[in-house]
Amino acid sequence: MLFNNCIIPENPVLITFDDSDISVYNNGFSVLKKHDIPAILLVITDLIVTKKPFWWNEIKYYLDEVNGNKKVWEVKKWPNKDRELYIENLII
């Protein structure tokens, strides 16, 4: 199969990572490279050159690991403005 004059493999794979951080490199890069799998890492540009944590790490920090993980899955479904307000209230 051709796409833009390039031959596409029979079973093409592309992996994407949302909200990428160093853990993608530390835990995934060698596996991707070993299997020659292309990947795209989406970066939260607001965090570049800052010490600001990922929002989900803030929730786990304030609630503890177990309760924080549960809450993160709930909060992921919220609009960003609601998520930001919830985290602000955790900090206070």
trRosetta pair geometry for C-beta under 8 A, 3 or more apart (Angstrom, degrees):
i j d omega theta_ij theta_ji phi_ij phi_ji
1 7 7.1 115 69 -156 49 58
1 8 4.6 -36 84 49 104 109
2 5 6.3 1 -172 -110 113 22
2 6 6.8 137 -154 64 65 34
2 7 6.2 -41 -96 -93 64 51
2 8 7.2 177 -103 -1 12 89
3 6 5.6 -35 70 61 72 88
3 8 5.3 52 5 -46 115 117
8 12 5.6 -52 -177 -51 95 134
9 12 4.9 135 60 -76 93 72
13 37 5.6 -43 101 -139 119 100
13 38 7.6 157 98 42 68 76
14 37 7.9 165 -112 178 29 81
14 38 5.3 -28 -118 86 78 101
14 39 7.1 153 -170 -100 62 35
14 40 6.8 27 171 -7 106 101
15 32 7.0 -123 46 -109 135 116
15 37 6.0 40 0 147 115 120
15 38 7.4 168 27 96 72 49
15 39 4.5 -26 73 -109 92 92
15 40 7.6 -175 94 26 48 65
16 39 6.9 163 -88 -163 30 71
16 40 4.7 -15 -113 64 81 98
16 41 7.8 169 -159 -83 57 27
16 42 6.8 33 -179 -17 101 106
17 20 4.6 78 113 -85 116 99
17 24 5.0 77 179 -115 170 142
17 28 7.5 162 -72 61 142 166
17 39 6.6 31 -10 175 101 116
17 40 7.2 -169 26 92 69 52
17 41 4.9 -10 61 -116 111 69
17 42 6.6 -163 91 24 58 74
18 42 5.3 -14 -124 56 46 126
19 42 6.8 -3 -29 90 31 95
19 44 5.7 22 -129 -40 70 110
19 54 6.6 88 176 -134 121 125
20 24 4.8 -40 -150 -1 96 151
20 41 3.8 25 -53 -169 168 102
20 42 6.0 141 -7 60 101 46
20 43 5.6 -55 55 -85 102 62
21 24 6.4 130 60 -2 45 93
21 54 6.7 -81 -56 -48 140 132
22 25 5.5 -54 -162 40 53 111
22 26 5.8 47 145 -18 80 109
23 26 5.4 -56 -136 45 36 110
23 27 5.4 4 173 6 73 117
23 28 7.9 62 134 -2 63 99
24 27 6.8 -67 -128 52 17 88
24 28 5.1 -39 -169 36 58 126
24 29 7.1 85 135 -46 66 84
24 41 5.9 144 112 -115 161 123
25 28 7.1 -49 -80 53 9 81
25 29 4.8 14 -150 -29 52 130
26 29 7.5 61 -12 12 11 105
27 31 8.0 -11 145 3 55 120
28 31 5.6 -68 -157 43 49 109
28 32 5.7 44 154 -21 84 108
28 39 7.5 101 138 -91 126 174
29 32 5.8 -59 -147 39 31 110
29 33 6.1 28 158 -18 67 110
30 33 5.7 -55 -143 40 30 111
30 34 6.1 37 155 -26 64 107
31 34 5.7 -50 -144 32 29 114
31 35 6.5 1 164 6 63 110
31 37 7.8 -15 125 34 75 125
32 35 6.6 -77 -149 51 24 91
32 37 4.7 -103 -148 66 71 95
32 38 7.8 84 -176 -109 113 6
32 39 5.3 -52 -137 -16 150 129
33 36 7.3 22 -172 -76 31 42
43 47 7.9 -130 171 57 83 100
43 48 6.9 51 153 -63 125 108
44 47 4.6 48 97 9 106 114
44 48 7.8 -174 96 -31 59 75
44 54 7.3 137 19 -110 155 84
45 48 5.6 -29 -158 -3 50 118
46 50 7.6 -26 143 14 58 147
46 52 7.4 -56 130 79 89 148
47 50 5.4 -113 -159 52 46 112
47 52 5.4 -127 -122 75 79 102
47 54 7.3 -9 -93 -78 158 63
53 57 4.4 -106 167 80 123 124
53 58 5.5 148 85 -54 122 83
53 61 7.5 69 92 -19 169 141
54 57 4.7 89 63 3 85 105
54 58 7.4 -149 94 -9 46 83
55 58 5.5 -51 -157 29 40 116
55 59 6.8 39 150 -19 68 100
55 75 7.9 -134 134 128 117 135
55 83 6.3 44 169 155 154 119
55 84 7.8 -82 -119 -88 135 59
55 87 6.0 -97 -152 -69 96 152
56 59 5.7 -47 -151 32 39 112
56 60 6.6 36 152 -14 66 104
56 68 7.8 114 177 161 68 101
56 72 4.5 56 -142 -132 101 127
56 75 7.8 171 -101 76 76 125
56 76 7.9 14 -87 -72 116 95
57 60 5.7 -54 -147 41 36 109
57 61 6.1 43 152 -27 67 105
58 61 5.5 -54 -148 32 30 115
58 62 6.4 15 161 -8 66 108
58 87 5.4 45 111 -146 140 119
58 90 7.1 128 146 84 100 141
58 91 7.8 -34 -175 -65 120 100
59 62 6.3 -65 -147 43 28 100
59 63 5.9 -4 167 7 67 119
59 68 4.8 145 124 -153 79 92
59 71 5.4 -145 173 95 129 119
59 72 5.4 158 80 -75 144 83
59 75 6.5 -161 -86 19 159 157
59 87 6.7 -85 -67 -101 81 92
59 90 6.9 -153 -112 -67 58 173
60 63 6.4 -69 -127 53 24 91
60 64 7.2 -50 -172 119 59 17
60 65 5.6 33 -166 -110 106 45
60 68 3.1 134 -108 133 52 152
60 69 6.4 44 -100 -51 107 62
60 72 6.8 -9 -51 -46 91 125
61 68 7.2 100 8 -109 32 155
62 68 7.2 127 59 -97 61 114
62 90 4.3 90 125 169 168 121
62 91 7.1 -97 -88 -74 143 50
63 67 4.3 -121 154 100 111 106
63 68 4.0 154 67 -72 109 77
63 71 5.8 108 3 12 174 144
63 90 7.4 -63 -47 -140 86 130
64 67 5.2 62 60 32 92 100
64 68 5.8 -167 76 -16 35 102
65 68 5.8 -60 -132 41 15 114
65 69 6.3 18 165 -22 58 106
66 69 6.2 -56 -153 29 23 108
66 70 6.9 19 152 -13 59 105
67 70 5.7 -55 -153 37 37 112
67 71 6.2 33 152 -18 69 109
68 71 5.7 -58 -145 39 31 109
68 72 6.2 40 155 -30 66 102
69 72 5.6 -46 -146 25 31 116
69 73 7.1 30 157 -17 60 99
70 73 6.3 -60 -165 30 32 107
70 74 7.1 24 146 -12 64 107
71 74 5.5 -58 -156 39 41 111
71 75 5.8 34 153 -18 76 111
72 75 5.7 -59 -139 42 29 108
72 76 6.3 45 157 -37 64 99
73 76 5.9 -38 -149 14 29 119
74 77 6.5 -65 -178 26 38 108
74 78 7.6 37 137 -27 67 104
75 78 5.3 -45 -161 16 52 120
75 83 5.4 103 177 -118 103 95
75 86 6.3 -143 -123 81 121 157
78 82 4.3 -111 172 86 120 122
78 83 4.9 150 89 -57 118 85
78 86 7.3 65 91 -8 169 140
79 82 4.9 88 62 8 80 104
79 83 7.1 -149 96 -7 40 90
80 83 5.4 -57 -147 37 35 115
80 84 6.2 36 156 -21 69 104
81 84 5.8 -50 -146 35 31 112
81 85 6.5 32 154 -18 63 106
82 85 5.8 -55 -148 37 32 111
82 86 6.3 36 152 -22 65 106
83 86 5.7 -54 -149 34 30 113
83 87 6.6 26 155 -15 64 105
84 87 5.9 -57 -149 38 31 108
84 88 6.4 36 151 -23 65 105
85 88 5.5 -50 -148 33 33 116
85 89 6.5 30 155 -16 64 106
86 89 5.9 -59 -153 38 30 109
86 90 6.7 36 148 -24 63 102
87 90 5.4 -48 -150 28 38 116
87 91 6.6 38 153 -22 65 103
88 91 5.9 -59 -157 32 32 112
88 92 6.7 32 150 -24 65 105
89 92 5.7 -47 -145 27 37 114
